[in-house]
Amino acid sequence: MTTRIDTRFAALRHDGRAALVTFVMAGDPDPATSLAILRALPAAGADIIEIGMPFTDPMADGPAIQASGLRALRAGQTMRRTLSLVADFRAGDATTPLILMGYYNPIYVYGVDAFLRDAGEAGVDGLIVVDLPPEEDEELCLPALKAGLNFIRLATPTTDDRRLPAVLANTSGFVYYVSIAGVTGAAAPDSREVGAAVARIKAHTHLPVAVGFGVRDAASAAGIAGIADGVVVGSAIVEALRGSLVDGKASAATLPAVTGLVGDIARGVRSAARSLVR
C-alpha cells in the first residue's frame, strides 16, 4: 500500500531535493491557534508534518518540546482532540502527509485498536513512537502496518550495524536518524558525521533517511539537506512559537513567527545541492 509519505518522498526525489519535515505540538498554545498553524505550514514550505501527541513524561524531548506539551495539556488537549485536529486539517488538505509523534502511553490508554481505527479515519499517515523498541513490534508497529499506517523508526549514533537490521525490519515510510546523542534541541549536528551515518543506514535499506535533532535555521537545514532525504525541524519551531506568546497566550505574532521561520528553513532546504547517489 502506497501512503502519502511514500508519494511525497517519491515526488521530492524526482525533483532532486530533500523533504522539510516540521514538528508542531497538537494543541499548543490552544486548539484554534494550533489548527491555524497546522493549516499554514504547507504554504510556508513544510513537505511533511509531524504532530506531537502531548504527554506528561516526554523522556526523549528537551526543554522546548517538554514545555510545548505542557502548554497543550494545560489548554485541554487530549488524544481525541488531537485526532480531531488531524481531521479538521485533512478536510482542507488531502495531500500533505501527517505523522503523529510521541509516546506509547496515551495510545495504550486510548486502546490500540480504537486508536488505529480513529487515526486512519482522521487522515493520519504514519506514527513515530519513540519508546517502543523493535522487540515490542507486536504491540503497535505490526497492527499499524496492517492498518495501512507507516511506522517510522528512529536510528541514533549508537545504533551499530548489529542493531540496525532489527531497527529497520518493520520500518516504513522513512528512517528518522537522530543526529545527536541526547534530547531534542540539545546541540547542533556535525554534517560530516551525519553524512557518514546516513550512508551507513542507506547501505541497509532503500527507505529515505530524514535527519533531525538540532536543526535550527536555514544554514543548518541546508547542510543536512545536501546529504539526507529529509530534514526534521522541531525545537526551533516550538521555540519560535513560545517567543511569540504574551502571558502564555497566542498573540498576533504567533502565526507569523512560526511560518516565517519555516519559510526561511524551507528556502535553506531548497537551496541545497544533493550529493547522495540514488
Secondary structure, 3 states (H helix, E strand, C coil): CCCHHHHHHHHHHHHCCCEEEEEEECCCCCHHHHHHHHHHHHHHCCCEEEEECCCCCCCCCCHHHHHHHHHHHHCCCCHHHHHHHHHHHHCCCCCCCEEEEECHHHHHHHCHHHHHHHHHHHCCCEEEECCCCHHHCCCCHHHHHHCCCEECCEECCCCCCCCHHHHHCCCCCCEEEECCCCCCCCCCCCHHHHHHHHHHHHCCCCCCEEEECCCCCHHHHHHHHCCCCEEEECHHHHHHHHHHCECCECCCCHHHHHHHHHHHHHHHHHHCCCCCCC
